[in-house]
Amino acid sequence: LDLLYSKGADIPDSELFELISENKSMSKKLEDYGAQKSTSISTAKRLAEFLGDQMVKDAGLACKYIISKKPHGAPVTERAIPLAIFQSEPSVTKHYLRKWLKEPGLQSCDIREILDWGYYIERLGSAIQKIITIPAAMQFIPNPVPRVQHPEWLHKKIMEKNDVKKQRKITDMFFVTAREKEPQNVPDIEDAAGNSGPKKPVPIVNKRKRESETDEEEINKSWKEVLGNPPPFGTTKAERIAWLEFHKKKWAYQARQK
């Protein structure tokens, strides 16, 4: 990014050409593409203009090019300039650049004044978003490359996740848990000993009523009395997960009180 924003001010032309140029190979002959349009096709046609048709008669032509900022408003496919033109005689270079850039009064052939820097910044920014900034944002990590802003859709998603006042969906308040296994029936020790006498009735204790009474007592309390104070939102992933888990319990408790 420093290189692009400084327009390659601190490096020689040869290194800038190497870093900024694109290289594509044509799988077919130029004539086989017909009316199709692409950066490599435009590059091949322009190579034929100043090097001759024999250069593009075979398949597999390597097209090395840069994208210029002119003609203004033209699609990218029409702004592909073959790198070879900058290695020609100055008069030849100037002649064809004036023609391709549609700028008859062009005097300087400096690559820095011809390149579409905005195009290259946007392309690199897209790659940085996919590889670095978007994955970081999804893990609640601050943008590691501030010069590359988040896309609008991601910015909205982050704001929604961080909005504690936003009403949650009812489905977000509940989650599925594994069902506890019922205890296996354990035979009485007297049965194991072969006691054939009549069995005395065993009283059955039902805890449901007591649990129900306990639930009623708790449900009348505020969530803070039952769950305690919420943890801080924090800055680390672990702290934010703990914060979210606490609020899930709070929302579930509030739903039970309704």
LINRAZI-V260902 format. One record per pair of residues at least 12 apart in sequence whose ideal C-beta (glycine too) atoms are under 10 Angstrom apart, sorted by the first residue. I is the first residue (numbers start at 1). J is the second residue. Records with the same first field share a line. If there is no record, write none. Layout:
I->J + J
This chain:
1->121 + 124 + 125 + 128 + 145 + 147 + 148
2->147
3->15 + 16 + 19 + 20 + 120 + 124
4->19 + 20 + 115 + 117 + 118 + 119 + 120 + 121 + 122 + 123 + 124 + 125 + 147
5->117 + 121 + 147
6->112 + 117
7->111 + 112 + 113 + 115 + 117 + 120
8->20 + 111 + 112 + 115 + 117
9->112
13->86 + 110 + 111 + 112
16->66 + 111 + 112 + 115
17->64 + 66 + 83 + 86 + 87 + 111
18->83
19->120
20->66 + 67 + 83 + 111 + 112 + 115 + 117 + 120
21->64 + 65 + 66 + 67 + 81 + 82 + 83 + 86 + 111
22->39 + 40 + 43 + 63 + 64 + 65 + 66 + 67 + 80 + 83 + 120 + 123
23->40 + 43 + 62 + 63 + 64 + 65 + 83
24->38 + 39 + 40 + 41 + 43 + 44 + 61 + 62 + 63 + 64 + 65 + 80
25->40 + 59 + 60 + 61 + 62 + 63 + 64
26->38 + 40 + 41 + 43 + 44 + 56 + 58 + 59 + 60 + 61 + 62 + 63
27->40 + 59 + 60 + 61
28->58 + 59 + 60 + 61
29->44 + 56 + 57 + 58 + 59 + 60 + 61
30->44 + 45 + 47 + 48 + 53 + 55 + 56 + 57 + 58 + 59 + 61 + 63
31->53 + 56 + 57
32->59
33->45
36->77
37->75 + 76 + 77 + 78
38->63 + 76 + 77 + 80
39->63 + 65 + 66 + 67 + 75 + 76 + 77 + 78 + 79 + 80 + 81
40->61 + 62 + 63 + 64 + 65 + 77 + 80
41->56 + 63 + 77 + 80
42->63 + 65 + 75 + 76 + 77 + 78 + 79 + 80 + 81 + 82 + 100
43->56 + 61 + 62 + 63 + 64 + 65 + 66 + 77 + 80 + 81 + 82 + 83 + 84 + 85
44->56 + 61 + 62 + 63 + 65 + 80 + 82
45->63 + 80 + 82
46->63 + 65 + 80 + 81 + 82 + 84 + 85 + 96 + 99 + 100
47->61 + 62 + 63 + 64 + 65 + 82 + 83 + 84 + 85
48->61 + 82
49->82 + 85 + 96 + 99 + 100
50->82 + 84 + 85 + 88 + 92 + 93 + 95 + 96 + 99
51->82 + 84 + 85 + 88
55->84
63->80 + 82 + 83 + 84
64->82 + 83 + 84
65->79 + 80 + 81 + 82 + 83 + 84 + 85
66->79 + 80 + 81 + 82 + 83 + 85 + 86 + 111 + 114 + 115 + 116 + 119 + 120
67->79 + 80 + 81 + 114 + 115 + 116 + 117 + 118 + 119 + 120 + 123
68->80 + 81 + 97 + 100 + 101 + 103 + 111 + 113 + 114 + 115 + 116 + 119
69->101 + 113 + 114 + 115 + 116 + 117 + 118 + 119
70->97 + 100 + 101 + 102 + 103 + 106 + 113 + 114 + 116
71->100 + 101 + 102 + 103
72->101 + 102 + 103
74->101 + 102
76->116 + 119
78->100 + 102
79->100 + 101 + 114 + 116 + 119
80->100
81->96 + 97 + 100 + 101 + 111 + 114 + 115
82->96 + 100
83->111
85->97 + 100 + 109
86->109 + 110 + 111 + 114
88->109
90->109
93->109
94->106 + 107 + 108 + 109
97->109 + 114
100->114
101->114
121->147 + 148
122->148
124->148
125->145 + 147 + 148 + 149 + 151
126->148 + 151
127->148
128->144 + 145 + 147 + 148
129->143 + 145 + 148 + 149 + 150 + 151 + 154
132->144 + 145 + 148
133->145 + 146 + 148 + 149 + 150 + 151 + 154
134->148 + 150 + 151 + 154
136->150
137->150 + 151 + 154 + 155 + 157 + 158 + 161
138->154 + 157 + 158 + 161
139->237 + 240
140->158 + 161 + 162 + 233 + 234 + 235 + 236 + 237 + 239 + 240 + 241
141->235 + 236 + 237
142->235
143->158
161->240 + 244
162->233 + 240
164->230 + 233 + 243 + 244 + 247
168->247 + 248 + 251 + 255
170->251 + 255
172->248 + 251 + 252
173->248 + 249 + 250 + 251 + 252 + 253 + 254 + 255 + 256
174->248 + 251 + 252 + 255
175->248 + 252
188->202
215->256
218->253 + 256 + 257
219->253 + 256 + 257
220->257
221->253 + 257
222->253 + 254 + 257
223->246 + 247 + 249 + 250 + 251 + 252 + 253 + 254 + 256 + 257
224->250
226->249 + 250 + 253
227->246 + 247 + 249 + 250 + 253
228->246
229->246
230->242 + 243 + 246 + 247 + 249 + 250
231->243 + 244 + 245 + 246 + 247
233->247
